[in-house]
């Protein structure tokens, strides 16, 4: 297998067109509800790198992003005090617990930051976005982007699998029958180069990755 192979890795997440009947959500389309209140949702996927790992190659990310053409729509109470949502897009070299990360987001933190058990170097791609209603736009339930912030390291990795997550928190003061959330399908993108490192550097990278993965499992 030749050195310095340019690759574009992708992870796909389905749309979320969910409706609340007063007791449960329908139309989850592969998403899961992460909390008892019914305001946190998550979806996960993976990117298989085992073929490159067998060749002892390291992946060096150089471009990261998302594609999610479509509208973000949220509906809660008829007369809400506040209404919006937060979205996390994450690609990591270690598996994460969706409920833990979602609860961390509610507390105002993100993986790799203080109060998190996840190491910053394991976050290849991380993006936080906040959406809120704009009453000047006459489109029912539409929320627009108000803040976007990256929290990734972009560190090289030698793992055999990447873990890809979308986590959504509805910022609502209540749900009622007819509440809904609509998100477009999303493609997460990581472009970079697969290359061979010296044996010593590669072995140190594998050891560090193993330690970080076990640190998360044991936390």
Backbone as CSV, one residue per row, in Angstrom:
resi,resn,N_x,N_y,N_z,CA_x,CA_y,CA_z,C_x,C_y,C_z
1,UNK,0.849,-1.186,0.000,0.000,0.000,0.000,0.891,1.246,0.000
2,UNK,0.756,2.169,-0.964,1.650,3.323,-1.058,1.406,4.320,0.068
3,UNK,2.440,5.158,0.325,2.334,6.206,1.340,1.528,7.386,0.821
4,UNK,1.168,8.254,1.765,0.559,9.544,1.443,-0.655,9.416,0.532
5,UNK,-1.635,8.682,0.980,-2.872,8.526,0.229,-3.902,9.559,0.691
6,UNK,-4.324,10.412,-0.226,-5.370,11.380,0.092,-6.713,10.668,0.109
7,UNK,-7.492,10.890,1.164,-8.790,10.259,1.286,-9.804,11.238,1.880
8,UNK,-11.052,11.066,1.478,-12.152,11.816,2.075,-13.092,10.815,2.729
9,UNK,-13.155,10.865,4.049,-13.992,9.951,4.815,-15.335,10.615,5.103
10,UNK,-16.410,9.836,5.058,-17.738,10.401,5.296,-18.536,9.525,6.251
11,UNK,-19.386,10.178,7.028,-20.355,9.492,7.886,-21.718,10.115,7.630
12,UNK,-22.730,9.285,7.456,-24.064,9.757,7.136,-24.994,9.619,8.345
13,UNK,-25.836,10.627,8.543,-26.853,10.603,9.590,-28.203,10.941,8.954
14,UNK,-29.250,10.182,9.276,-30.551,10.390,8.630,-31.257,11.638,9.143
15,UNK,-32.260,12.076,8.407,-33.091,13.195,8.861,-33.874,12.768,10.099
16,UNK,-34.285,13.759,10.844,-35.137,13.532,12.008,-36.412,14.333,11.814
17,UNK,-37.531,13.630,11.589,-38.844,14.265,11.459,-39.755,13.652,12.515
18,UNK,-39.614,14.130,13.746,-40.281,13.501,14.879,-41.464,14.329,15.365
19,UNK,-42.549,13.629,15.735,-43.759,14.261,16.265,-44.067,13.677,17.644
20,UNK,-44.505,14.550,18.546,-44.787,14.161,19.931,-46.296,14.096,20.143
21,UNK,-46.775,12.952,20.655,-48.218,12.768,20.826,-48.692,13.029,22.250
22,UNK,-47.783,13.531,23.071,-48.120,13.779,24.470,-47.508,12.758,25.403
23,UNK,-47.090,11.598,24.839,-46.472,10.552,25.649,-45.141,10.077,25.068
24,UNK,-45.019,10.054,23.743,-43.801,9.547,23.108,-43.621,10.199,21.739
25,UNK,-42.392,10.087,21.225,-42.065,10.610,19.900,-42.217,9.508,18.847
26,UNK,-42.682,9.885,17.668,-42.724,8.986,16.515,-41.910,9.614,15.383
27,UNK,-41.548,8.793,14.379,-40.789,9.302,13.243,-39.321,9.509,13.548
28,UNK,-38.758,8.713,14.452,-37.365,8.912,14.863,-36.368,8.497,13.780
29,UNK,-36.722,7.559,12.920,-35.902,7.222,11.751,-34.470,6.850,12.124
30,UNK,-34.313,6.021,13.156,-32.980,5.582,13.556,-32.373,6.383,14.689
31,UNK,-32.954,7.532,15.017,-32.497,8.321,16.151,-33.040,7.699,17.438
32,UNK,-32.424,8.014,18.568,-32.923,7.566,19.860,-33.117,8.744,20.799
33,UNK,-34.123,8.627,21.655,-34.360,9.642,22.688,-33.441,9.321,23.856
34,UNK,-32.723,10.338,24.349,-31.666,10.101,25.321,-32.047,10.419,26.757
35,UNK,-33.193,11.065,26.973,-33.549,11.456,28.338,-35.024,11.215,28.593
36,UNK,-35.410,11.200,29.868,-36.794,10.942,30.239,-37.717,12.081,29.842
37,UNK,-37.191,13.297,29.796,-38.014,14.450,29.419,-38.354,14.457,27.930
38,UNK,-37.614,13.697,27.133,-37.891,13.628,25.699,-37.388,14.817,24.917
39,UNK,-36.339,15.487,25.406,-35.823,16.677,24.724,-34.400,16.501,24.211
40,UNK,-33.844,15.297,24.335,-32.489,15.031,23.868,-32.505,13.836,22.911
41,UNK,-31.853,13.998,21.759,-31.843,12.965,20.726,-30.408,12.686,20.279
42,UNK,-30.168,11.469,19.831,-28.841,11.140,19.343,-28.866,10.128,18.221
43,UNK,-27.845,10.197,17.375,-27.653,9.208,16.320,-26.160,8.964,16.176
44,UNK,-25.782,7.715,15.914,-24.365,7.391,15.789,-24.095,6.526,14.568
45,UNK,-22.867,6.660,14.065,-22.402,5.890,12.922,-20.904,5.642,13.117
46,UNK,-20.294,4.892,12.226,-18.859,4.624,12.313,-18.219,4.712,10.930
47,UNK,-16.904,4.907,10.929,-16.094,4.871,9.710,-15.034,3.793,9.904
48,UNK,-15.022,2.789,9.040,-14.109,1.657,9.166,-12.734,1.993,8.579
49,UNK,-11.706,1.926,9.419,-10.335,2.177,8.971,-9.463,0.934,9.140
50,UNK,-10.081,-0.231,9.320,-9.322,-1.438,9.643,-8.324,-1.813,8.552
51,UNK,-8.660,-1.556,7.294,-7.737,-1.884,6.206,-6.444,-1.093,6.302
52,UNK,-6.557,0.193,6.664,-5.365,1.027,6.827,-4.603,0.647,8.090
53,UNK,-5.346,0.295,9.153,-4.699,-0.106,10.398,-3.866,-1.367,10.191
54,UNK,-4.366,-2.292,9.374,-3.603,-3.520,9.106,-2.285,-3.226,8.394
55,UNK,-2.253,-2.113,7.671,-1.031,-1.708,6.974,-0.190,-0.750,7.820
56,UNK,-0.571,-0.583,9.099,0.180,0.274,10.048,0.283,1.710,9.543
57,UNK,-0.841,2.236,9.055,-0.859,3.600,8.534,-1.604,4.518,9.490
58,UNK,-1.163,5.764,9.524,-1.746,6.796,10.374,-2.531,7.770,9.513
59,UNK,-3.673,8.209,10.041,-4.503,9.173,9.316,-4.245,10.573,9.861
60,UNK,-3.909,11.513,8.964,-3.650,12.901,9.316,-4.773,13.778,8.733
61,UNK,-5.754,14.203,9.548,-6.846,15.043,9.037,-6.321,16.414,8.605
62,UNK,-6.891,16.945,7.524,-6.509,18.296,7.107,-7.701,19.169,6.726
63,UNK,-8.898,18.597,6.660,-10.099,19.384,6.365,-11.306,18.672,6.972
64,UNK,-12.146,19.440,7.671,-13.286,18.872,8.392,-14.515,19.725,8.149
65,UNK,-15.684,19.081,8.121,-16.893,19.871,7.933,-18.144,19.012,7.886
66,UNK,-19.275,19.666,7.690,-20.552,18.978,7.575,-21.338,19.539,6.403
67,UNK,-22.234,18.711,5.873,-23.188,19.122,4.849,-24.573,18.736,5.348
68,UNK,-25.447,19.708,5.511,-26.803,19.411,6.000,-27.824,20.346,5.348
69,UNK,-27.965,20.251,4.018,-28.906,21.120,3.320,-30.343,20.868,3.772
70,UNK,-31.031,21.926,4.136,-32.412,21.803,4.596,-32.693,22.744,5.746
71,UNK,-33.923,22.684,6.256,-34.364,23.578,7.321,-34.365,22.870,8.666
72,UNK,-34.106,23.631,9.709,-34.242,23.172,11.090,-35.529,23.765,11.654
73,UNK,-36.435,22.881,12.101,-37.739,23.301,12.597,-37.980,22.728,13.988
74,UNK,-38.516,23.544,14.887,-38.801,23.108,16.254,-40.119,23.722,16.707
75,UNK,-40.949,22.888,17.350,-42.206,23.360,17.918,-42.404,22.737,19.291
76,UNK,-42.668,23.564,20.292,-42.958,23.086,21.637,-44.335,23.546,22.067
77,UNK,-44.400,24.290,23.162,-45.669,24.845,23.623,-46.176,25.901,22.650
78,UNK,-47.495,26.106,22.637,-48.086,27.104,21.739,-47.569,28.495,22.053
79,UNK,-47.462,28.825,23.345,-46.960,30.135,23.760,-45.699,29.949,24.601
80,UNK,-44.568,29.668,23.954,-43.354,29.357,24.715,-42.679,30.619,25.261
81,UNK,-42.028,30.471,26.395,-41.166,31.531,26.904,-39.862,31.558,26.112
82,UNK,-39.367,30.379,25.750,-38.164,30.275,24.932,-38.264,29.010,24.092
83,UNK,-37.517,28.991,22.989,-37.584,27.838,22.092,-36.383,27.857,21.155
84,UNK,-35.705,26.729,21.038,-34.557,26.615,20.151,-33.952,25.230,20.268
85,UNK,-32.738,25.067,19.791,-32.057,23.791,19.945,-30.557,23.956,19.825
86,UNK,-29.832,22.988,20.399,-28.386,22.890,20.276,-28.054,21.598,19.531
87,UNK,-27.023,21.664,18.692,-26.613,20.500,17.902,-25.109,20.296,18.051
88,UNK,-24.715,19.072,18.362,-23.308,18.682,18.387,-23.039,17.697,17.259
89,UNK,-22.005,17.951,16.471,-21.495,16.999,15.484,-20.093,16.615,15.914
90,UNK,-19.860,15.308,16.098,-18.606,14.842,16.674,-18.106,13.615,15.919
91,UNK,-16.794,13.587,15.652,-16.116,12.395,15.167,-14.919,12.167,16.086
92,UNK,-14.846,10.980,16.680,-13.805,10.693,17.657,-13.102,9.373,17.363
93,UNK,-11.962,9.191,18.033,-11.220,7.937,17.909,-11.567,6.958,19.019
94,UNK,-12.450,7.362,19.950,-12.907,6.475,21.021,-14.432,6.516,21.078
95,UNK,-15.070,5.427,21.476,-16.538,5.438,21.570,-17.010,6.345,22.700
96,UNK,-18.200,6.919,22.524,-18.789,7.810,23.517,-20.175,7.317,23.900
97,UNK,-20.581,7.655,25.102,-21.939,7.389,25.542,-22.797,8.604,25.216
98,UNK,-23.808,8.413,24.377,-24.611,9.533,23.902,-25.292,10.290,25.039
99,UNK,-25.849,9.571,25.980,-26.563,10.222,27.078,-25.620,11.065,27.925
100,UNK,-24.411,10.558,28.155,-23.424,11.300,28.943,-23.025,12.580,28.247
101,UNK,-22.745,12.498,26.947,-22.337,13.679,26.193,-23.474,14.678,26.105
102,UNK,-24.705,14.194,25.914,-25.854,15.079,25.828,-26.072,15.815,27.145
103,UNK,-25.960,15.098,28.264,-26.118,15.733,29.573,-25.014,16.756,29.813
104,UNK,-23.806,16.442,29.344,-22.692,17.372,29.467,-22.975,18.653,28.699
105,UNK,-23.592,18.509,27.516,-23.928,19.670,26.702,-24.944,20.553,27.413
106,UNK,-25.922,19.936,28.063,-26.925,20.704,28.809,-26.261,21.540,29.896
107,UNK,-25.171,21.016,30.460,-24.462,21.708,31.528,-23.510,22.783,31.001
108,UNK,-23.449,22.943,29.687,-22.618,23.989,29.104,-21.192,23.567,28.814
109,UNK,-20.968,22.280,28.602,-19.627,21.776,28.291,-19.704,20.879,27.064
110,UNK,-18.537,20.419,26.625,-18.461,19.544,25.453,-17.313,18.571,25.657
111,UNK,-17.297,17.448,24.936,-16.195,16.491,25.064,-14.845,17.160,24.823
112,UNK,-13.885,16.840,25.682,-12.561,17.431,25.561,-12.374,18.692,26.365
113,UNK,-13.467,19.250,26.912,-13.392,20.452,27.744,-13.371,20.040,29.215
114,UNK,-13.175,21.011,30.104,-13.242,20.743,31.533,-14.608,20.152,31.882
115,UNK,-14.637,19.244,32.838,-15.838,18.519,33.289,-16.133,17.315,32.408
116,UNK,-15.336,17.103,31.364,-15.532,15.958,30.474,-14.497,14.885,30.771
117,UNK,-14.899,13.601,30.620,-13.970,12.483,30.773,-13.230,12.163,29.473
118,UNK,-13.570,12.857,28.398,-12.968,12.567,27.097,-11.777,13.487,26.837
119,UNK,-10.686,12.912,26.372,-9.471,13.677,26.113,-9.612,14.481,24.819
120,UNK,-9.097,15.706,24.840,-9.182,16.605,23.691,-8.594,15.984,22.429
121,UNK,-7.502,15.241,22.571,-6.821,14.707,21.392,-7.633,13.646,20.663
122,UNK,-8.642,13.071,21.322,-9.463,12.042,20.669,-10.558,12.650,19.796
123,UNK,-10.782,13.957,19.898,-11.848,14.624,19.144,-11.289,15.090,17.808
124,UNK,-11.445,14.262,16.757,-10.959,14.667,15.441,-11.769,15.837,14.896
125,UNK,-13.088,15.785,15.116,-13.972,16.846,14.635,-15.054,17.084,15.666
126,UNK,-15.269,18.337,16.017,-16.335,18.686,16.942,-16.898,20.051,16.603
127,UNK,-18.202,20.126,16.438,-18.848,21.402,16.148,-20.110,21.561,16.984
128,UNK,-20.212,22.700,17.643,-21.403,23.073,18.406,-22.157,24.145,17.625
129,UNK,-23.505,23.997,17.577,-24.328,25.036,16.937,-25.593,25.282,17.762
130,UNK,-25.966,26.542,17.830,-27.176,26.953,18.537,-28.134,27.602,17.545
131,UNK,-29.401,27.134,17.566,-30.448,27.649,16.688,-31.578,28.243,17.545
132,UNK,-32.146,29.347,17.097,-33.257,29.967,17.825,-34.278,30.511,16.840
133,UNK,-35.528,30.677,17.334,-36.576,31.221,16.484,-36.322,32.701,16.173
134,UNK,-36.689,33.087,14.973,-36.640,34.487,14.550,-38.054,34.874,14.131
135,UNK,-38.708,35.659,14.949,-40.116,36.022,14.688,-40.264,36.917,13.464
136,UNK,-39.152,37.434,12.945,-39.221,38.278,11.744,-39.282,37.451,10.455
137,UNK,-39.094,36.143,10.588,-39.158,35.260,9.420,-40.477,34.493,9.474
138,UNK,-41.405,34.755,8.579,-42.751,34.158,8.652,-42.801,32.738,8.100
139,UNK,-42.062,31.825,8.747,-42.093,30.418,8.360,-42.276,29.617,9.633
140,UNK,-43.346,28.834,9.686,-43.730,28.154,10.928,-42.611,27.264,11.463
141,UNK,-42.271,27.443,12.731,-41.347,26.600,13.489,-39.891,26.724,13.061
142,UNK,-39.583,27.630,12.158,-38.214,27.771,11.662,-37.286,28.323,12.738
143,UNK,-36.119,27.681,12.894,-35.074,28.207,13.769,-33.820,28.443,12.934
144,UNK,-33.128,29.542,13.217,-31.956,29.879,12.433,-30.697,29.834,13.296
145,UNK,-29.574,29.650,12.625,-28.294,29.527,13.307,-27.898,30.855,13.945
146,UNK,-27.569,30.794,15.240,-27.162,31.985,15.973,-25.711,31.922,16.450
147,UNK,-25.211,30.707,16.674,-23.821,30.585,17.123,-23.260,29.243,16.689
148,UNK,-22.004,29.268,16.226,-21.310,28.049,15.815,-19.891,28.100,16.367
149,UNK,-19.439,26.974,16.944,-18.111,26.947,17.548,-17.492,25.569,17.418
150,UNK,-16.241,25.505,16.963,-15.516,24.243,16.854,-14.828,23.915,18.173
151,UNK,-14.685,22.604,18.470,-13.977,22.191,19.678,-13.130,20.938,19.424
152,UNK,-12.645,20.774,18.196,-11.882,19.582,17.834,-10.380,19.827,17.914
153,UNK,-9.627,18.719,17.947,-8.162,18.796,17.963,-7.559,18.601,16.578
154,UNK,-8.232,17.812,15.718,-7.674,17.503,14.411,-6.415,16.659,14.485
155,UNK,-6.232,15.944,15.599,-5.015,15.161,15.813,-4.970,13.925,14.906
156,UNK,-3.763,13.521,14.486,-3.630,12.262,13.734,-4.081,11.085,14.588
157,UNK,-4.483,10.002,13.923,-4.930,8.824,14.652,-4.555,7.558,13.889
158,UNK,-4.351,6.481,14.658,-4.014,5.190,14.048,-5.041,4.129,14.420
159,UNK,-6.236,4.525,14.802,-7.270,3.572,15.213,-7.849,2.858,13.993
160,UNK,-8.573,1.764,14.245,-9.180,1.014,13.145,-10.636,1.398,12.909
161,UNK,-11.163,2.343,13.721,-12.547,2.768,13.557,-12.720,4.176,14.131
162,UNK,-13.487,5.003,13.430,-13.878,6.312,13.940,-15.351,6.272,14.327
163,UNK,-15.694,6.972,15.399,-17.056,6.993,15.922,-17.665,8.363,15.644
164,UNK,-18.838,8.359,15.031,-19.441,9.589,14.515,-20.812,9.809,15.163
165,UNK,-21.026,10.997,15.697,-22.232,11.264,16.470,-22.892,12.578,16.064
166,UNK,-24.233,12.572,16.162,-25.031,13.813,16.147,-25.897,13.795,17.401
167,UNK,-25.841,14.871,18.162,-26.607,14.974,19.398,-27.373,16.286,19.374
168,UNK,-28.669,16.195,19.665,-29.561,17.357,19.596,-30.251,17.550,20.938
169,UNK,-30.218,18.759,21.446,-30.945,19.127,22.659,-31.990,20.177,22.307
170,UNK,-33.256,19.865,22.552,-34.310,20.852,22.368,-34.322,21.790,23.568
171,UNK,-34.265,23.078,23.306,-34.333,24.087,24.365,-35.759,24.611,24.406
172,UNK,-36.600,23.915,25.168,-38.025,24.222,25.224,-38.458,24.328,26.678
173,UNK,-39.464,25.151,26.938,-40.004,25.207,28.297,-41.162,24.237,28.478
174,UNK,-41.337,23.318,27.533,-42.348,22.285,27.684,-42.742,21.660,26.358
175,UNK,-43.261,20.435,26.428,-43.784,19.725,25.269,-45.279,19.527,25.438
176,UNK,-45.985,19.437,24.321,-47.410,19.139,24.334,-47.737,18.355,23.066
177,UNK,-48.877,17.698,23.003,-49.241,16.996,21.772,-49.151,17.927,20.557
178,UNK,-48.482,17.457,19.524,-48.262,18.294,18.351,-46.890,18.934,18.310
179,UNK,-46.120,18.789,19.383,-44.736,19.278,19.363,-43.955,18.489,18.303
180,UNK,-42.938,19.119,17.742,-42.186,18.435,16.687,-40.780,18.986,16.581
181,UNK,-39.913,18.178,15.963,-38.567,18.608,15.612,-38.223,18.008,14.260
182,UNK,-37.727,18.852,13.364,-37.363,18.423,12.014,-35.929,18.873,11.726
183,UNK,-35.063,17.916,11.432,-33.676,18.197,11.075,-33.368,17.545,9.737
184,UNK,-32.578,18.217,8.893,-32.207,17.590,7.615,-31.176,16.487,7.821
185,UNK,-31.076,15.603,6.857,-30.015,14.600,6.874,-28.662,15.297,6.820
186,UNK,-27.638,14.627,7.351,-26.327,15.253,7.476,-25.230,14.311,7.008
187,UNK,-24.237,14.888,6.353,-23.011,14.175,6.007,-21.845,14.847,6.736
188,UNK,-21.144,14.087,7.548,-19.928,14.580,8.191,-18.731,14.196,7.333
189,UNK,-17.818,15.131,7.136,-16.690,14.938,6.221,-15.362,15.114,6.953
190,UNK,-14.442,14.196,6.698,-13.076,14.328,7.200,-12.136,13.979,6.052
191,UNK,-11.420,14.967,5.551,-10.433,14.726,4.506,-9.044,14.719,5.134
192,UNK,-8.146,13.923,4.556,-6.807,13.860,5.102,-5.929,12.905,4.322
193,UNK,-4.806,12.569,4.940,-3.790,11.747,4.293,-3.465,10.552,5.178
194,UNK,-3.445,9.368,4.591,-2.928,8.177,5.258,-1.451,8.050,4.914
195,UNK,-0.632,7.922,5.944,0.801,7.850,5.713,1.456,6.963,6.764
196,UNK,2.622,6.432,6.439,3.386,5.625,7.383,4.275,6.522,8.237
197,UNK,4.368,6.184,9.516,5.266,6.874,10.422,6.423,5.940,10.773
198,UNK,7.434,6.485,11.445,8.499,5.619,11.921,7.921,4.647,12.937
199,UNK,8.545,3.508,13.092,7.994,2.467,13.956,7.807,2.949,15.385
200,UNK,8.786,3.688,15.919,8.709,4.143,17.299,7.547,5.108,17.498
201,UNK,7.405,6.066,16.593,6.315,7.044,16.698,4.971,6.341,16.572
202,UNK,4.878,5.406,15.641,3.617,4.690,15.434,3.241,3.867,16.664
203,UNK,4.206,3.174,17.255,3.926,2.370,18.436,3.514,3.242,19.616
204,UNK,4.131,4.400,19.754,3.741,5.331,20.823,2.320,5.838,20.596
205,UNK,1.971,6.075,19.341,0.615,6.543,19.041,-0.416,5.457,19.360
206,UNK,-0.106,4.211,19.007,-1.003,3.107,19.330,-1.167,2.955,20.845
207,UNK,-0.071,3.065,21.566,-0.128,2.933,23.021,-0.984,4.031,23.630
208,UNK,-0.776,5.272,23.176,-1.560,6.385,23.702,-3.042,6.215,23.378
209,UNK,-3.359,5.749,22.169,-4.753,5.515,21.797,-5.389,4.443,22.664
210,UNK,-4.628,3.397,22.959,-5.136,2.321,23.813,-5.401,2.842,25.213
211,UNK,-4.501,3.657,25.755,-4.679,4.207,27.101,-5.913,5.095,27.176
212,UNK,-6.118,5.931,26.168,-7.255,6.840,26.165,-8.571,6.078,26.048
213,UNK,-8.589,5.045,25.219,-9.808,4.248,25.057,-10.170,3.547,26.370
214,UNK,-9.184,3.016,27.056,-9.444,2.330,28.317,-9.773,3.306,29.439
215,UNK,-9.234,4.515,29.351,-9.567,5.547,30.320,-11.047,5.882,30.271
216,UNK,-11.601,5.961,29.043,-13.022,6.254,28.879,-13.862,5.097,29.369
217,UNK,-13.470,3.866,29.026,-14.227,2.690,29.449,-14.277,2.601,30.964
218,UNK,-13.186,2.953,31.612,-13.125,2.829,33.060,-13.661,3.998,33.831
219,UNK,-14.068,5.075,33.131,-14.527,6.273,33.828,-15.960,6.108,34.334
